[in-house]
């Protein structure tokens, strides 16, 4: 596979539809994915001021090694979310403040890492999205091997190259662009239902549909 031409899902959606997920809560997205997909065990380490949304540039690395993350930054395109399968290891960081700055300068949308980070002071004071499993002072090796634009497993979820990745305070979900249009419609419909429930609660007219008589 030519690393200079990252593969994209043939059903890659328009940027306008991708942008619509920037206001879609991950909890509601999860509800409309049967509450099954989703990355477990990761949390945000950045200053939470905006939602993360973008297309997955996937990377697989050995535990504690970031050579192929550097390679991925060399081919990443604006809007990409770098999704890193580092085996869930938290005894050695695979990115830190410098790699956050590189990604931000190249207008990427964030990092999602099944592994650890370091330079927490720099990352936590910045609003560039960084989701990971843990933090540690120990730095990475740069020996390889690794792979880019291959299916990866992050937080128990398989992520394909080009999948849509959304992250907020509650966590991270991903899904195929092939279902994005229908999923967005379902998300908006649920948001409308929930807004109506909130209005009825505040008006004192709410009836709990799950309460048996």
C-alpha contacts under 8 A as a table, 3 or more apart, distances in Angstrom:
res1	aa1	res2	aa2	distance
2	X	5	X	5.74
2	X	6	X	7.48
3	X	6	X	6.15
3	X	75	X	7.28
3	X	148	X	7.20
3	X	149	X	7.99
4	X	75	X	6.02
5	X	75	X	7.85
6	X	57	X	7.90
6	X	75	X	7.58
6	X	149	X	6.35
7	X	149	X	6.79
7	X	161	X	6.85
7	X	162	X	7.31
8	X	12	X	6.75
8	X	161	X	6.50
8	X	162	X	5.03
9	X	12	X	5.24
9	X	161	X	7.25
9	X	162	X	5.46
9	X	163	X	7.40
9	X	177	X	7.23
11	X	177	X	6.02
11	X	178	X	5.56
12	X	162	X	7.39
12	X	177	X	5.63
12	X	178	X	7.40
13	X	17	X	6.56
13	X	18	X	6.69
13	X	177	X	5.98
13	X	178	X	7.91
13	X	180	X	7.63
14	X	17	X	5.50
14	X	18	X	6.38
15	X	18	X	4.88
15	X	19	X	5.98
16	X	19	X	5.15
16	X	20	X	6.49
17	X	20	X	5.11
17	X	21	X	7.16
17	X	181	X	7.46
18	X	21	X	5.70
18	X	22	X	7.49
18	X	53	X	7.44
18	X	54	X	7.19
18	X	164	X	7.80
19	X	22	X	5.34
19	X	53	X	7.42
20	X	23	X	6.18
20	X	24	X	7.17
20	X	184	X	7.89
21	X	24	X	4.79
21	X	53	X	6.78
21	X	166	X	7.24
21	X	184	X	7.30
22	X	51	X	5.75
22	X	52	X	6.73
22	X	53	X	5.82
22	X	166	X	7.49
23	X	51	X	7.24
24	X	28	X	7.12
24	X	29	X	6.92
24	X	187	X	7.12
24	X	188	X	7.98
25	X	28	X	5.40
25	X	29	X	6.34
25	X	168	X	7.03
26	X	29	X	4.90
26	X	30	X	5.92
26	X	166	X	6.74
26	X	167	X	6.51
26	X	168	X	6.51
26	X	170	X	6.68
26	X	171	X	6.86
26	X	172	X	6.69
26	X	173	X	6.42
27	X	30	X	5.05
27	X	31	X	6.24
27	X	170	X	6.94
28	X	31	X	4.97
28	X	32	X	6.44
28	X	187	X	6.05
28	X	190	X	7.30
28	X	191	X	7.56
29	X	32	X	5.26
29	X	33	X	6.42
29	X	173	X	7.69
29	X	183	X	7.48
29	X	187	X	6.05
30	X	33	X	5.02
30	X	34	X	6.69
30	X	35	X	4.85
30	X	36	X	7.09
30	X	37	X	6.89
30	X	38	X	7.10
30	X	173	X	7.08
31	X	34	X	5.51
31	X	35	X	4.76
32	X	35	X	6.75
32	X	183	X	6.86
32	X	186	X	6.66
32	X	187	X	6.69
33	X	36	X	6.30
33	X	37	X	6.60
33	X	183	X	7.98
34	X	37	X	7.74
35	X	38	X	7.98
37	X	157	X	6.38
37	X	173	X	6.82
37	X	174	X	7.53
38	X	155	X	7.57
38	X	156	X	7.64
38	X	157	X	6.08
38	X	172	X	6.21
38	X	173	X	4.52
38	X	174	X	6.69
39	X	42	X	6.63
39	X	154	X	6.26
39	X	155	X	4.27
39	X	156	X	5.94
39	X	157	X	5.64
39	X	171	X	7.25
39	X	172	X	5.74
39	X	173	X	6.11
40	X	155	X	4.62
40	X	156	X	6.32
40	X	157	X	7.98
41	X	133	X	6.03
41	X	155	X	5.99
42	X	113	X	7.70
42	X	114	X	7.09
42	X	131	X	6.05
42	X	132	X	4.97
42	X	133	X	4.55
42	X	134	X	7.80
42	X	155	X	6.70
42	X	171	X	6.86
42	X	172	X	7.75
43	X	131	X	5.23
43	X	132	X	5.73
43	X	133	X	6.44
43	X	169	X	7.96
43	X	170	X	7.87
43	X	171	X	6.00
44	X	48	X	7.82
44	X	129	X	7.19
44	X	130	X	5.86
44	X	131	X	4.37
44	X	132	X	6.67
44	X	168	X	7.82
44	X	169	X	6.91
44	X	171	X	7.21
45	X	120	X	7.43
45	X	123	X	6.68
45	X	124	X	5.57
45	X	129	X	7.69
45	X	130	X	5.77
45	X	131	X	6.00
45	X	132	X	7.25
46	X	123	X	5.39
46	X	124	X	4.21
46	X	125	X	6.57
46	X	126	X	5.81
46	X	127	X	5.54
46	X	128	X	6.38
46	X	129	X	5.70
46	X	130	X	5.70
46	X	131	X	7.71
47	X	123	X	7.69
47	X	124	X	5.28
47	X	125	X	5.70
47	X	126	X	5.45
47	X	127	X	4.60
47	X	128	X	7.51
47	X	129	X	7.82
48	X	51	X	7.77
48	X	127	X	5.96
48	X	129	X	7.72
48	X	168	X	7.79
48	X	169	X	7.17
49	X	127	X	6.07
50	X	127	X	7.32
50	X	168	X	7.61
51	X	129	X	7.99
51	X	166	X	7.34
51	X	167	X	5.96
51	X	168	X	5.17
52	X	109	X	6.26
52	X	110	X	6.66
52	X	129	X	6.32
52	X	165	X	7.61
52	X	166	X	5.42
52	X	167	X	4.83
52	X	168	X	6.46
53	X	79	X	7.87
53	X	81	X	7.50
53	X	109	X	6.48
53	X	164	X	7.15
53	X	165	X	5.54
53	X	166	X	4.49
53	X	167	X	6.53
54	X	79	X	5.32
54	X	80	X	5.28
54	X	81	X	5.45
54	X	109	X	5.90
54	X	164	X	5.75
54	X	165	X	5.52
54	X	166	X	6.90
55	X	79	X	6.73
55	X	80	X	4.95
55	X	81	X	5.65
55	X	161	X	7.72
55	X	162	X	5.03
55	X	163	X	5.48
55	X	164	X	4.67
55	X	165	X	5.95
56	X	80	X	5.86
56	X	81	X	4.95
56	X	82	X	5.99
56	X	83	X	6.01
56	X	159	X	7.63
56	X	160	X	7.24
56	X	161	X	5.40
56	X	162	X	4.81
56	X	163	X	5.27
56	X	164	X	6.21
56	X	165	X	6.32
57	X	72	X	7.67
57	X	76	X	7.05
57	X	80	X	6.03
57	X	81	X	5.88
57	X	82	X	4.88
57	X	83	X	5.94
57	X	148	X	7.48
57	X	149	X	6.10
57	X	161	X	5.64
57	X	162	X	6.51
58	X	82	X	5.99
58	X	83	X	4.78
58	X	84	X	6.03
58	X	85	X	7.83
58	X	148	X	5.68
58	X	149	X	4.93
58	X	150	X	6.19
58	X	151	X	6.99
58	X	152	X	6.62
58	X	159	X	7.51
58	X	160	X	7.18
58	X	161	X	5.60
59	X	68	X	6.94
59	X	69	X	6.59
59	X	72	X	7.11
59	X	82	X	7.20
59	X	83	X	6.09
59	X	84	X	4.80
59	X	85	X	6.18
59	X	146	X	7.39
59	X	147	X	5.75
59	X	148	X	4.51
59	X	149	X	6.34
59	X	150	X	7.05
59	X	152	X	7.15
60	X	68	X	7.51
60	X	84	X	5.86
60	X	85	X	4.77
60	X	86	X	6.28
60	X	146	X	5.46
60	X	147	X	5.15
60	X	148	X	6.41
60	X	150	X	7.71
60	X	152	X	6.50
61	X	64	X	7.90
61	X	65	X	6.19
61	X	66	X	6.54
61	X	67	X	7.76
61	X	68	X	6.50
61	X	69	X	7.67
61	X	84	X	7.37
61	X	85	X	6.27
61	X	86	X	5.23
61	X	87	X	7.70
61	X	144	X	6.98
61	X	145	X	6.79
61	X	146	X	4.67
61	X	147	X	6.82
62	X	65	X	5.52
62	X	66	X	7.93
62	X	86	X	5.87
62	X	87	X	6.93
62	X	144	X	6.93
62	X	145	X	6.99
62	X	146	X	6.78
63	X	86	X	5.12
63	X	87	X	5.72
63	X	88	X	7.55
63	X	89	X	5.67
63	X	92	X	7.59
63	X	115	X	7.70
64	X	86	X	7.13
64	X	89	X	7.06
64	X	91	X	7.31
64	X	92	X	4.87
64	X	93	X	6.08
64	X	94	X	5.78
64	X	139	X	7.61
64	X	140	X	5.00
64	X	141	X	6.21
65	X	86	X	7.96
65	X	94	X	6.12
65	X	140	X	5.02
65	X	141	X	4.54
65	X	142	X	5.37
65	X	143	X	6.68
65	X	144	X	6.45
66	X	69	X	5.08
66	X	70	X	6.56
66	X	94	X	5.25
66	X	95	X	7.29
66	X	140	X	6.15
66	X	141	X	6.43
66	X	142	X	5.57
66	X	143	X	7.98
66	X	144	X	7.35
67	X	70	X	5.39
67	X	71	X	6.55
67	X	141	X	7.47
67	X	142	X	4.53
67	X	143	X	6.27
67	X	144	X	5.58
67	X	145	X	7.68
67	X	146	X	7.52
68	X	71	X	4.72
68	X	72	X	5.99
68	X	144	X	6.73
68	X	145	X	7.45
68	X	146	X	5.54
68	X	147	X	6.63
68	X	148	X	7.26
69	X	72	X	4.94
69	X	73	X	6.29
69	X	84	X	7.74
70	X	73	X	5.19
70	X	74	X	6.63
71	X	74	X	5.18
71	X	75	X	7.01
72	X	75	X	5.39
72	X	76	X	5.95
72	X	82	X	7.87
72	X	148	X	6.70
73	X	76	X	5.11
73	X	102	X	7.77
73	X	103	X	6.91
76	X	80	X	6.42
76	X	82	X	8.00
76	X	108	X	7.48
77	X	80	X	5.74
77	X	106	X	7.45
77	X	107	X	7.72
77	X	108	X	6.76
78	X	106	X	6.24
78	X	107	X	4.78
78	X	108	X	4.79
78	X	109	X	7.32
79	X	107	X	6.31
79	X	108	X	4.69
79	X	109	X	4.95
80	X	108	X	5.07
80	X	109	X	5.48
80	X	110	X	7.28
81	X	108	X	6.27
81	X	109	X	5.06
81	X	110	X	4.82
81	X	111	X	5.68
81	X	112	X	7.17
81	X	165	X	7.07
82	X	108	X	7.97
82	X	109	X	7.97
82	X	110	X	6.31
82	X	111	X	4.87
82	X	112	X	6.23
83	X	111	X	6.00
83	X	112	X	4.74
83	X	113	X	6.02
83	X	154	X	7.72
84	X	111	X	7.59
84	X	112	X	6.10
84	X	113	X	4.71
84	X	114	X	6.15
84	X	115	X	7.94
84	X	152	X	7.61
84	X	154	X	7.12
85	X	88	X	7.26
85	X	113	X	6.36
85	X	114	X	5.28
85	X	115	X	7.36
85	X	152	X	5.91
85	X	153	X	6.00
85	X	154	X	5.51
86	X	89	X	6.38
86	X	94	X	7.91
86	X	113	X	6.94
86	X	114	X	5.36
86	X	115	X	5.22
87	X	114	X	6.27
87	X	115	X	6.59
87	X	154	X	7.97
88	X	114	X	4.66
88	X	115	X	4.54
88	X	116	X	7.84
88	X	133	X	7.00
88	X	154	X	7.80
88	X	155	X	7.58
89	X	92	X	7.11
89	X	114	X	7.33
89	X	115	X	4.92
89	X	116	X	6.77
90	X	93	X	6.80
90	X	115	X	5.31
90	X	116	X	4.78
90	X	133	X	6.99
90	X	134	X	5.83
90	X	135	X	6.97
90	X	136	X	7.09
91	X	116	X	7.30
91	X	136	X	6.73
91	X	138	X	7.16
92	X	116	X	6.37
92	X	117	X	7.77
92	X	136	X	6.39
92	X	137	X	7.43
92	X	138	X	5.02
92	X	139	X	5.60
92	X	140	X	5.89
93	X	96	X	7.32
93	X	115	X	7.03
93	X	116	X	4.50
93	X	117	X	4.41
93	X	118	X	5.69
93	X	135	X	6.89
93	X	136	X	6.08
93	X	137	X	7.07
93	X	138	X	6.00
93	X	139	X	5.14
93	X	140	X	5.63
94	X	115	X	7.14
94	X	116	X	6.16
94	X	117	X	5.83
94	X	118	X	7.87
94	X	139	X	6.81
94	X	140	X	5.32
95	X	98	X	7.81
95	X	99	X	5.85
95	X	100	X	7.33
95	X	116	X	7.50
95	X	117	X	5.16
95	X	118	X	6.53
95	X	140	X	7.79
96	X	99	X	5.62
96	X	100	X	6.29
96	X	117	X	5.66
96	X	118	X	4.80
96	X	119	X	5.20
96	X	120	X	7.64
96	X	123	X	7.58
97	X	100	X	5.02
97	X	101	X	6.25
97	X	118	X	7.30
97	X	119	X	5.42
97	X	120	X	7.69
97	X	122	X	5.69
97	X	123	X	6.09
98	X	101	X	5.06
98	X	102	X	6.30
99	X	102	X	4.96
99	X	103	X	6.20
100	X	103	X	5.24
100	X	104	X	6.11
100	X	123	X	7.32
100	X	128	X	7.48
101	X	104	X	5.06
101	X	105	X	6.00
102	X	105	X	5.18
102	X	106	X	6.38
103	X	106	X	5.22
103	X	107	X	6.47
103	X	108	X	5.46
103	X	109	X	7.99
103	X	110	X	7.43
104	X	107	X	5.12
104	X	108	X	5.79
104	X	109	X	7.64
104	X	110	X	7.89
104	X	128	X	6.70
105	X	108	X	7.69
109	X	128	X	7.50
109	X	129	X	7.00
110	X	128	X	6.28
110	X	129	X	4.64
110	X	130	X	5.80
111	X	129	X	6.29
111	X	130	X	4.81
111	X	131	X	6.08
111	X	132	X	7.98
112	X	130	X	6.15
112	X	131	X	4.77
112	X	132	X	5.98
113	X	116	X	7.08
113	X	130	X	7.84
113	X	131	X	6.05
113	X	132	X	4.58
113	X	133	X	6.85
113	X	154	X	7.18
114	X	132	X	5.81
114	X	133	X	5.73
114	X	154	X	5.31
114	X	155	X	6.08
115	X	132	X	5.92
115	X	133	X	5.22
115	X	134	X	6.54
116	X	132	X	5.91
116	X	133	X	5.63
116	X	134	X	4.59
116	X	135	X	5.00
116	X	136	X	6.58
117	X	120	X	7.41
117	X	132	X	6.86
117	X	134	X	6.43
117	X	135	X	4.80
117	X	136	X	6.35
118	X	135	X	5.41
118	X	136	X	5.42
118	X	137	X	5.51
118	X	138	X	7.51
118	X	139	X	7.49
119	X	122	X	5.58
119	X	123	X	6.42
119	X	137	X	7.39
120	X	123	X	5.02
120	X	124	X	5.64
120	X	135	X	7.21
121	X	124	X	5.40
121	X	125	X	6.23
122	X	125	X	5.48
122	X	126	X	6.55
123	X	126	X	5.29
123	X	127	X	7.82
123	X	128	X	7.61
123	X	130	X	7.49
124	X	127	X	7.56
132	X	135	X	7.93
147	X	150	X	6.76
149	X	160	X	7.78
149	X	161	X	5.28
150	X	160	X	6.70
150	X	161	X	6.20
151	X	158	X	6.60
151	X	159	X	5.70
151	X	160	X	4.65
151	X	161	X	6.43
152	X	158	X	5.54
152	X	159	X	5.38
152	X	160	X	6.70
153	X	156	X	5.93
153	X	157	X	5.29
153	X	158	X	4.36
153	X	159	X	6.12
154	X	157	X	5.33
154	X	158	X	6.44
154	X	159	X	7.16
159	X	163	X	6.60
159	X	174	X	6.93
159	X	175	X	7.72
160	X	163	X	5.52
160	X	176	X	7.80
162	X	176	X	7.66
162	X	177	X	7.72
163	X	174	X	6.35
163	X	175	X	5.53
163	X	176	X	4.81
163	X	177	X	6.05
164	X	174	X	5.38
164	X	175	X	5.43
164	X	176	X	6.14
164	X	177	X	6.21
165	X	172	X	7.06
165	X	173	X	5.90
165	X	174	X	4.33
165	X	175	X	6.83
166	X	172	X	5.66
166	X	173	X	5.49
166	X	174	X	6.22
167	X	170	X	7.54
167	X	171	X	5.54
167	X	172	X	4.24
167	X	173	X	6.51
168	X	171	X	5.56
168	X	172	X	6.69
175	X	179	X	7.47
175	X	180	X	7.53
176	X	179	X	5.89
176	X	180	X	6.76
177	X	180	X	4.92
177	X	181	X	7.90
178	X	181	X	7.65
179	X	182	X	5.68
179	X	183	X	5.91
180	X	183	X	5.02
180	X	184	X	5.97
181	X	184	X	5.28
181	X	185	X	6.45
182	X	185	X	5.19
182	X	186	X	6.33
183	X	186	X	5.10
183	X	187	X	6.14
184	X	187	X	4.99
184	X	188	X	6.19
185	X	188	X	5.23
185	X	189	X	6.22
186	X	189	X	5.09
186	X	190	X	6.25
187	X	190	X	5.21
187	X	191	X	6.19
188	X	191	X	5.04
188	X	192	X	6.23
189	X	192	X	5.15
189	X	193	X	6.37
190	X	193	X	5.01
190	X	194	X	6.12
191	X	194	X	5.10
191	X	195	X	6.12
192	X	195	X	5.13
192	X	196	X	6.34
193	X	196	X	5.15
193	X	197	X	6.35
194	X	197	X	4.97
194	X	198	X	6.25
195	X	198	X	5.11
195	X	199	X	6.26
196	X	199	X	5.07
196	X	200	X	6.24
197	X	200	X	5.11
197	X	201	X	6.18
197	X	206	X	6.85
198	X	201	X	5.09
198	X	202	X	6.27
199	X	202	X	5.23
199	X	203	X	6.09
200	X	203	X	4.91
200	X	204	X	6.00
200	X	205	X	5.00
200	X	206	X	4.80
201	X	204	X	5.14
201	X	205	X	6.07
201	X	206	X	4.88
202	X	205	X	7.76
203	X	206	X	7.61
208	X	211	X	5.58
209	X	212	X	7.87
